[in-house]
Amino acid sequence: MQKIHPMLWFNTQAEEAAEFYTSLFPDSRITDVARFGDGSPGTAGTVMTVSFELAGQQLTALNGGPEFNFTEAISLYVDCADQAEVDRLWERLTDGGEPGQCGWLKDRFGVSWQVIPSALGELMGDPDPERAGRVVQAMLQMTKIDVEGLRHAWAGDEPVA
């Protein structure tokens, strides 16, 4: 059992968000839905919390009301195997949301994500500081991370147009 898991505070969209997120990743599912009862702060019968797993990671979504909003101070980092996974997740998560810089985005619920290919860490970790530096500079110019563009920067050549 996972000892620590994130709690995401939504106004009223906890169940919608959990359903959306679990549709994005294999090994994901909603595990429990708890509803407000009589005398609770929410309307009796409406969703209070949704427990769910994303790629085996346990999270909980709470319908806590409008008092708090998400910020970029915390994000969900997705280690993507390849460009196809980056592209698929980027398209789905930015639908109704907004792209940011360097692989960051906000989804339609306001949750910040980092959609990052494994190749970025590998290329930035090159022991040659010139190659690693070129990769960092290329990444800083990107919104969605482009693996081919990173590889061209690493090699020191221009991509073929």
C-alpha positions, 0 to 999 in steps of 0.5 A: 500500500502506498503510504502517501498519495496526493489529494486534489481539491476541486470545486465540483468536478472531482468525479469528472476529473478522475474519469478523465484522468483514468481514461488517459493511462493504462493501469488506471481506475476509480476505486471509490466514490464517497458522497456527502451525507445529511448534515455534511457541508455539501449537498446530500448525495453529491460526490464528496471524494473520488479515490482513483489510481493513475498508472498504479499511483493512488490519488484522491479528488475532493469536491471542496468548493471554490475556496482554493485553486490549483497553481503551478507550485505543484504538478503531476510529472509524467515520464513518457516513453517516446514522442508518441506518448508525449503527443497523445497526452499533450493533445488530450490534456491541453484540450480545454486547457493551456500549454505552457513552456518546457513540457508544462501545461494546465488541463481544463481543471487547472491541474498542472502537468509536466509531460516529459519524454525520458529522452530529455533526462538522458540527453540533459545528463550527457557528461559533455557540458556543451551537448547537455547545454544545447539540449537545455537551450532547445528545451527552453524554447519548446512548449511541448517537448520534441524529442527529435529537436532535442536530439538535433540540439544534442548533436549540434546540427539543425533539423531538416525542414 
